[in-house]
Structure formats: C-alpha cells, structure tokens
C-alpha cells in the first residue's frame, strides 16, 4: 500500500502509533496523530514497565535507535534482582547484559511516552489530543491499543524506602498462570499481579501479592494508588481492518510468554509506516518479523501454564544457576522442530483467545469477542 503526497492519519499516540508517525515524518510525509485521551500515556499514570532485552542478539536500545527511534527517556538497566517460588525460597538473578530496561510510562519528564512525543513534535508531526481519527480518513494506521482482556495486570504505584531493583514471584496462588512483580526505582515502586486467568478474583490476588512482598522483602507502601491494565494477543495478528493497517496490541502483537510487548509495538508501527511509504506487504513483513517468536513464545506459555508451582520452582533453580540468562530466555522465542510439533497443542490450549486470521474485517473481528 504505497501512498504519495497524502496526509497520513495515525490513531493512537502510544509507542506503536508514535513510532509509525516518526518513521513517516522522517521520510518527509505529513502526519496527523489522533489521540482520544488528553495526553500521552494517560492510562499508565507513570507506572514502571520494562523494555525486554533478551529476545534478540542486538541490545534493545540499539535496536530502537537503528529503527530511527531516539532513546531520550530515563531508564534503569535490570541486571540484579530476585525471584521467589511459592514456598518463599529466594533465587538470585544476576546478569552482565541487562535483562530489560526499566522505564516509566505516562505523561511527565523522562517517560517513554513523553520522549516519543517530543521526537514526533520536533519532526513537525501534528498530535491532536481528545480526538479520534475520522472513519473517512483516506489513509491511516490504527494503533489504539488492546480491545480484549486476554491478560490482566493489577496492582499499585507508591512511594517506598526499598532500594532499586526488581523482584518476581512465580506462584499460582498470587498470579494464576502468570507472575507477580515489584519494581523499585528512585524511591518509587510498582507492584502488579499478572493474571492469565480467573480475572474475576483479581482483588484477592492483589491482596495476596502485597502480603507476600511485605513478608519477603519488607515492603511498606506509602501513598499507594491503584492501577490496572489489560493485554491483547493475536496469532496470527489482525493486520488490517476497515482499510487501515493495525499496529501494536491493536493488531495482537504481544509477547505471549511474559507480556513484554513494547519492542513488538514499536517495530510493528515502523513496519506499518514502511508499508505506506514503500509499498511493502505489511502482512508478509510483520509475519516474518513476529510469527516465529510468537509461536515459540505461545508454546512456552502453555508449557509454563501447566507446570504449576513445583514446575516453577524447578525453572527458577535453572534460572539461578544459568551462566547466560539472556541467552537461555532467547531460546524460548526461537522456533524449533519442537515448536512446530507442539504448536497444534498450544493453539488448542489457548483456545479462541488467539483471534481471527489476519486480514479479517473489523466487524468480523468484533464478532469473535
């Protein structure tokens, strides 16, 4: 889908939408970004998240720069942390290469969202807040974020006296088929339980998670603020709807295994923009970039889901003894003969949550929900 001379409209001022707009503007195109909320990152309220650094051999920040995305946001390399099993046993996590880069989301100085907005505006991109892209917009990219709750993360932001670092608990009693985490940076913290099922009892799991971190690390939250979000997955992703290209979680691009989807979002936004600029086949290119890792991650997600607490303990022991944890995690996203052999089973276990085939209409997709 190559366009020449037209104004290109982008819906959504998240990482996928702004990455698409930046790519288009760097090529000399006029871009208008429509954001329904009053500011960037409004749904995150400055909570901490991570840009994963294990799925590729190239450093995550270098990869973003290679895509033309400036990394002028604050970040903390995640190299030292702790993991805990359901019995409270602690396993050290130590890596030379950062497992992830801890970042802040939402409006305000130093956040990922504000940095992307600043780069976009420096390129002359018009960002319109409190607006939605008109249905009749002739050319567009839809990056408006998740529509379905296929994973839920619920918890608190707060002030704390704990030292900087990260903590993870693998316990189905706190986070069914998922994990609970605590991220601390410069006197502030984010605590979340990430659920992959039983969403209706999220309040119970959050309370258990708070109690667990109070017991394990001496957590004391000051001025806690409740916060939650959802994640959407799709395999294959829905790349088009209503004549528009879909990017980020709107398309279903997400890390099936752990939910670290920021790199997926940004790359999908760049690929959608390149499709409009150069006429490349967006479906083909995005599937080439994501399908292998997403299939492998889904297989490992389902294996993780059936392990249970004893299986998590076995896995954490391996993590603690790993000499190269990044490489060990990278293998979980690498397609193999085993991936293809187990793929039918994994897809069956995941059920209809994978969504419709790529290219289905927006009406068809809504009908599957």
Backbone torsions as a table, in degrees:
resi	resn	phi	psi	omega
1	UNK	NA	87.0	-179.3
2	UNK	-95.0	134.6	179.2
3	UNK	-123.5	148.1	179.9
4	UNK	-134.7	121.0	171.5
5	UNK	86.4	-19.8	-177.7
6	UNK	-77.7	150.2	168.9
7	UNK	-70.1	133.2	-179.4
8	UNK	-103.7	129.3	-178.3
9	UNK	-103.3	136.3	179.2
10	UNK	-123.5	128.8	176.8
11	UNK	-98.6	121.2	178.1
12	UNK	105.3	122.7	-179.5
13	UNK	-106.4	38.2	171.7
14	UNK	-88.7	-170.7	-178.7
15	UNK	-57.5	-41.2	-178.9
16	UNK	-67.7	-47.0	-177.7
17	UNK	-66.4	-43.8	-179.9
18	UNK	-71.0	-34.0	175.5
19	UNK	-63.4	-40.7	176.9
20	UNK	-63.5	-45.8	-178.7
21	UNK	-63.3	-41.9	179.9
22	UNK	-63.0	-42.7	179.3
23	UNK	-62.2	-42.5	179.5
24	UNK	-66.4	-44.1	-177.7
25	UNK	-68.0	-35.4	177.7
26	UNK	-65.1	-21.5	176.4
27	UNK	-91.4	5.8	175.6
28	UNK	91.4	10.8	-178.3
29	UNK	-90.9	150.9	175.0
30	UNK	-84.0	129.5	-174.8
31	UNK	-130.8	138.6	171.7
32	UNK	-121.4	125.6	177.8
33	UNK	-104.8	130.0	179.3
34	UNK	-108.4	123.2	179.9
35	UNK	-123.7	121.6	-175.4
36	UNK	-69.0	-23.8	-178.6
37	UNK	-92.5	169.1	-174.9
38	UNK	-78.7	-7.8	-178.8
39	UNK	-159.0	168.7	176.0
40	UNK	-71.7	147.9	174.6
41	UNK	61.5	25.5	-173.4
42	UNK	-62.9	-31.1	-175.9
43	UNK	-79.8	-5.5	-176.1
44	UNK	-101.3	-27.6	175.2
45	UNK	56.8	37.9	173.2
46	UNK	67.6	35.8	172.7
47	UNK	-81.8	166.1	-179.5
48	UNK	-92.8	138.8	174.8
49	UNK	-136.9	-175.3	-178.2
50	UNK	-136.2	143.1	168.3
51	UNK	-96.8	110.7	-174.3
52	UNK	-66.0	150.4	-174.6
53	UNK	-131.4	26.8	-176.4
54	UNK	-117.7	-18.1	-171.9
55	UNK	-78.5	-16.2	179.3
56	UNK	-128.4	160.9	179.4
57	UNK	-76.0	-28.6	178.7
58	UNK	-80.8	140.7	177.1
59	UNK	-56.3	141.0	-174.8
60	UNK	-59.1	-43.2	-178.1
61	UNK	-69.1	-37.3	175.6
62	UNK	-64.9	-36.9	178.3
63	UNK	-63.1	-41.8	178.0
64	UNK	-64.1	-43.1	179.7
65	UNK	-62.6	-37.9	178.8
66	UNK	-63.8	-26.2	177.5
67	UNK	-83.1	-4.3	-178.3
68	UNK	92.2	12.2	-179.6
69	UNK	-99.6	118.2	179.6
70	UNK	-71.4	147.5	-177.6
71	UNK	-112.2	49.4	-179.1
72	UNK	-89.3	47.3	175.0
73	UNK	-121.5	160.8	178.3
74	UNK	-74.7	144.7	176.4
75	UNK	-154.8	156.0	178.4
76	UNK	-126.0	117.3	178.8
77	UNK	-63.7	129.9	179.5
78	UNK	-90.3	95.3	-178.2
79	UNK	-118.9	-15.9	-177.5
80	UNK	-136.4	125.6	178.7
81	UNK	-162.3	-171.2	-178.7
82	UNK	-137.6	145.3	172.5
83	UNK	-121.0	153.0	-175.8
84	UNK	-135.6	143.3	175.3
85	UNK	-96.4	-175.1	-175.1
86	UNK	-68.0	-15.3	-179.8
87	UNK	-99.4	7.0	177.6
88	UNK	80.3	9.2	177.1
89	UNK	-73.3	135.1	-174.7
90	UNK	-100.6	135.6	-179.5
91	UNK	-123.7	124.0	-179.2
92	UNK	-73.5	142.5	173.5
93	UNK	-118.7	114.2	-178.8
94	UNK	-133.7	124.9	179.9
95	UNK	-137.8	148.7	173.3
96	UNK	-77.5	-47.9	175.5
97	UNK	-84.2	133.8	179.4
98	UNK	-56.8	134.4	173.1
99	UNK	-67.1	-35.8	-179.8
100	UNK	-158.8	167.8	173.7
101	UNK	-110.0	115.4	177.9
102	UNK	-70.7	127.8	-178.4
103	UNK	-133.2	169.1	177.1
104	UNK	-111.4	139.4	178.8
105	UNK	-110.6	153.6	176.7
106	UNK	111.3	-173.9	178.2
107	UNK	-77.0	164.5	177.3
108	UNK	111.7	163.2	-176.3
109	UNK	-66.2	140.4	173.0
110	UNK	87.0	-7.6	-177.5
111	UNK	-81.1	159.6	175.9
112	UNK	-59.0	-44.9	-175.4
113	UNK	-64.8	-42.5	-180.0
114	UNK	-67.5	-36.2	178.9
115	UNK	-65.6	-42.4	177.9
116	UNK	-65.1	-39.6	178.8
117	UNK	-63.8	-42.1	179.9
118	UNK	-63.2	-41.6	178.1
119	UNK	-64.7	-41.5	179.7
120	UNK	-61.4	-46.9	-178.2
121	UNK	-67.0	-34.6	177.5
122	UNK	-63.7	-25.0	178.3
123	UNK	-89.0	2.4	178.7
124	UNK	86.2	13.5	179.4
125	UNK	-73.2	132.6	177.1
126	UNK	-87.4	119.0	178.6
127	UNK	-111.5	116.7	-177.5
128	UNK	-106.2	115.7	179.0
129	UNK	-89.9	160.5	-178.2
130	UNK	58.1	31.7	177.6
131	UNK	-136.0	160.2	175.3
132	UNK	-123.4	150.8	178.7
133	UNK	-66.6	130.8	-178.7
134	UNK	-63.8	140.3	178.9
135	UNK	-57.0	-26.3	-176.6
136	UNK	-89.7	3.5	179.7
137	UNK	-56.2	124.0	-171.3
138	UNK	-67.0	-34.8	-177.5
139	UNK	-133.3	130.8	-178.0
140	UNK	-163.7	162.6	173.8
141	UNK	-124.7	129.5	-179.9
142	UNK	-103.3	112.4	178.7
143	UNK	-130.9	49.7	-171.8
144	UNK	-87.0	9.2	173.0
145	UNK	89.2	-176.8	-173.5
146	UNK	-67.5	144.6	175.3
147	UNK	-110.2	-23.9	-176.8
148	UNK	-116.5	143.7	177.9
149	UNK	-94.0	90.6	177.2
150	UNK	-100.8	-10.5	168.4
151	UNK	-149.7	148.4	-177.6
152	UNK	-131.0	133.9	174.4
153	UNK	-120.3	121.8	-175.2
154	UNK	-133.4	140.3	178.3
155	UNK	174.5	-142.5	-172.6
156	UNK	-138.0	154.3	162.7
157	UNK	-111.0	147.5	-173.4
158	UNK	-166.1	172.9	172.0
159	UNK	-98.9	148.9	-174.9
160	UNK	-155.8	158.4	175.2
161	UNK	-100.1	3.9	178.8
162	UNK	-66.6	151.0	177.3
163	UNK	-72.3	160.7	177.7
164	UNK	-57.2	143.4	176.8
165	UNK	155.6	-179.2	179.0
166	UNK	-132.7	148.7	-179.2
167	UNK	-136.8	139.5	-178.8
168	UNK	-133.2	136.9	175.1
169	UNK	-119.4	128.3	175.0
170	UNK	-106.7	101.9	-174.4
171	UNK	-158.4	116.5	-179.8
172	UNK	-63.0	-18.3	177.1
173	UNK	-75.1	-16.3	178.1
174	UNK	-107.4	-35.7	-174.9
175	UNK	-148.2	89.2	-175.8
176	UNK	-55.9	120.2	178.1
177	UNK	63.2	11.6	-178.4
178	UNK	-130.3	-132.2	-177.9
179	UNK	-163.5	159.6	174.5
180	UNK	-115.6	147.0	-178.4
181	UNK	-142.1	159.2	175.9
182	UNK	-135.5	122.0	179.2
183	UNK	-116.8	129.1	-177.6
184	UNK	-126.8	133.9	-176.8
185	UNK	-156.7	119.8	174.6
186	UNK	53.2	46.2	174.6
187	UNK	79.2	8.5	175.9
188	UNK	-128.1	156.1	-177.7
189	UNK	-140.5	156.4	171.0
190	UNK	-126.1	127.4	176.1
191	UNK	-120.2	129.6	179.9
192	UNK	-142.4	149.2	164.0
193	UNK	-110.5	127.8	-177.3
194	UNK	-103.8	111.0	-175.0
195	UNK	-102.3	136.9	173.0
196	UNK	-110.0	2.0	172.8
197	UNK	-163.6	173.9	177.3
198	UNK	57.5	44.9	-177.3
199	UNK	-62.1	-28.3	-175.9
200	UNK	-64.5	-17.9	179.3
201	UNK	-108.8	29.5	-177.0
202	UNK	-58.6	-38.8	-179.2
203	UNK	-60.8	-39.3	178.4
204	UNK	-63.3	-44.4	-177.5
205	UNK	-68.8	-34.9	176.4
206	UNK	-63.8	-45.2	179.6
207	UNK	-60.8	-41.4	178.1
208	UNK	-65.4	-36.9	-179.9
209	UNK	-66.6	-42.9	177.5
210	UNK	-60.0	-46.6	-179.9
211	UNK	-60.9	-40.0	-178.8
212	UNK	-64.7	-43.9	-179.5
213	UNK	-73.1	-29.1	172.8
214	UNK	-62.1	-41.5	-178.5
215	UNK	-74.2	-41.1	-171.1
216	UNK	-83.4	-37.2	-174.8
217	UNK	-125.3	3.8	179.7
218	UNK	74.0	31.8	-178.3
219	UNK	-62.0	134.3	169.6
220	UNK	-135.2	113.2	-177.8
221	UNK	-89.0	133.2	173.0
222	UNK	-113.6	136.6	179.5
223	UNK	51.8	52.7	-179.1
224	UNK	-69.7	142.3	176.4
225	UNK	-125.2	127.0	-177.8
226	UNK	-72.7	143.5	179.3
227	UNK	-155.0	150.0	176.3
228	UNK	-153.2	161.2	178.6
229	UNK	-153.6	169.8	-179.1
230	UNK	-123.3	160.9	175.6
231	UNK	-127.9	145.3	-179.4
232	UNK	-125.1	133.6	-179.7
233	UNK	-120.7	151.3	176.1
234	UNK	-153.7	129.8	178.8
235	UNK	-146.4	108.6	2.0
236	UNK	-74.7	154.8	178.6
237	UNK	-64.9	156.9	174.7
238	UNK	-92.5	102.5	-170.8
239	UNK	-84.0	-22.1	-177.0
240	UNK	-137.5	148.7	173.9
241	UNK	-159.0	128.1	177.7
242	UNK	59.2	32.2	179.2
243	UNK	83.5	0.5	-179.5
244	UNK	-109.3	154.2	173.3
245	UNK	-85.6	137.2	179.7
246	UNK	-102.7	139.2	-178.2
247	UNK	-135.5	160.6	178.8
248	UNK	65.5	-149.7	-178.4
249	UNK	-69.8	-17.9	173.5
250	UNK	-59.7	-31.1	177.8
251	UNK	-91.2	-15.7	-176.4
252	UNK	100.5	8.4	177.4
253	UNK	-74.1	112.5	-176.4
254	UNK	-160.7	155.6	176.5
255	UNK	-79.4	108.2	-177.0
256	UNK	-63.3	-31.5	-171.1
257	UNK	-77.5	-53.4	-174.3
258	UNK	-121.0	-10.6	178.2
259	UNK	83.1	19.8	175.2
260	UNK	-88.0	91.5	-169.1
261	UNK	-107.5	6.3	-173.6
262	UNK	-66.4	-42.1	178.6
263	UNK	-64.2	-38.2	176.6
264	UNK	-60.6	-44.3	-177.1
265	UNK	-62.4	-48.4	-176.4
266	UNK	-65.0	-46.0	-178.9
267	UNK	-64.0	-39.6	179.9
268	UNK	-65.9	-36.2	176.2
269	UNK	-63.9	-41.3	178.1
270	UNK	-64.4	-42.9	-179.8
271	UNK	-65.2	-39.4	177.7
272	UNK	-62.7	-41.4	178.6
273	UNK	-64.5	-42.4	179.8
274	UNK	-64.4	-30.4	176.9
275	UNK	-63.5	-42.0	178.4
276	UNK	-70.7	-33.3	-177.5
277	UNK	-77.3	-45.3	-168.6
278	UNK	-113.3	-4.4	-179.8
279	UNK	75.9	17.9	177.8
280	UNK	-69.6	156.2	178.9
281	UNK	-77.8	104.5	-175.4
282	UNK	-62.6	-41.6	179.5
283	UNK	-60.6	-47.6	-178.6
284	UNK	-63.7	-46.3	-176.2
285	UNK	-69.1	-41.1	-179.6
286	UNK	-70.1	-36.0	176.9
287	UNK	-67.5	-37.8	177.9
288	UNK	-63.3	-35.9	-177.9
289	UNK	-77.5	-35.2	-168.0
290	UNK	-114.7	-29.0	-167.8
291	UNK	-61.9	-43.3	180.0
292	UNK	-60.7	-55.6	178.4
293	UNK	-61.0	-36.7	-179.0
294	UNK	-69.4	-37.5	176.0
295	UNK	-64.3	-46.7	179.5
296	UNK	-61.6	-41.9	179.6
297	UNK	-64.8	-37.6	179.0
298	UNK	-65.8	-42.7	177.0
299	UNK	-58.1	-47.2	-179.4
300	UNK	-69.7	-30.8	174.5
301	UNK	-61.2	-44.4	-179.2
302	UNK	-71.0	-35.5	174.4
303	UNK	-63.0	-43.4	177.9
304	UNK	-59.7	-41.9	-175.8
305	UNK	-64.5	-29.7	-178.6
306	UNK	-92.5	-7.2	-178.0
307	UNK	-65.4	-44.2	-173.9
308	UNK	75.4	179.7	-172.5
309	UNK	-62.1	-36.2	178.1
310	UNK	-67.3	-36.6	176.4
311	UNK	-67.1	-38.9	177.7
312	UNK	-62.2	-40.0	179.5
313	UNK	-61.3	-43.2	177.2
314	UNK	-60.1	-43.8	-179.0
315	UNK	-65.5	-39.8	-179.5
316	UNK	-67.0	-33.9	175.7
317	UNK	-62.7	-39.9	177.6
318	UNK	-66.7	-39.5	178.2
319	UNK	-60.5	-46.6	-177.2
320	UNK	-64.5	-27.8	-177.9
321	UNK	-95.9	-3.2	-176.3
322	UNK	-69.8	134.7	176.5
323	UNK	-83.2	-21.0	179.7
324	UNK	-142.6	84.2	-173.8
325	UNK	-66.6	-37.3	179.1
326	UNK	-59.9	-43.9	179.3
327	UNK	-66.1	-39.0	178.3
328	UNK	-61.5	-42.7	178.2
329	UNK	-69.9	-35.6	-179.8
330	UNK	-59.2	-36.3	179.6
331	UNK	-63.0	-25.3	179.7
332	UNK	-71.1	-11.8	179.3
333	UNK	-112.9	8.5	-175.6
334	UNK	-99.7	117.3	179.5
335	UNK	-59.9	143.6	-179.3
336	UNK	-148.0	176.2	176.4
337	UNK	-60.4	-36.8	178.8
338	UNK	-65.5	-37.6	177.5
339	UNK	-57.2	-50.1	-177.7
340	UNK	-67.0	-34.7	179.2
341	UNK	-66.3	-39.5	-175.4
342	UNK	-92.3	-6.8	-176.3
343	UNK	-56.5	-47.2	179.3
344	UNK	-58.4	-40.5	178.3
345	UNK	-64.5	-44.9	-178.3
346	UNK	-64.1	-42.3	179.6
347	UNK	-65.9	-38.9	177.9
348	UNK	-63.1	-43.5	180.0
349	UNK	-64.6	-37.1	-179.0
350	UNK	-70.5	-27.1	175.9
351	UNK	70.9	-152.7	-172.7
352	UNK	-75.1	-3.8	-179.8
353	UNK	-64.1	-11.8	-179.4
354	UNK	-75.2	-18.4	176.1
355	UNK	86.3	176.2	-175.6
356	UNK	-77.6	171.4	179.5
357	UNK	-69.2	155.4	-179.4
358	UNK	-59.7	140.5	176.3
359	UNK	95.1	-6.8	179.0
360	UNK	-70.0	156.1	-176.6
361	UNK	-72.1	161.9	177.6
362	UNK	-61.2	-38.3	179.6
363	UNK	-64.8	-41.6	179.1
364	UNK	-63.4	-40.9	-178.6
365	UNK	-65.7	-41.8	178.9
366	UNK	-63.3	-32.2	-178.4
367	UNK	-68.0	-22.0	-179.7
368	UNK	-78.9	-17.9	-175.9
369	UNK	-70.8	NA	NA
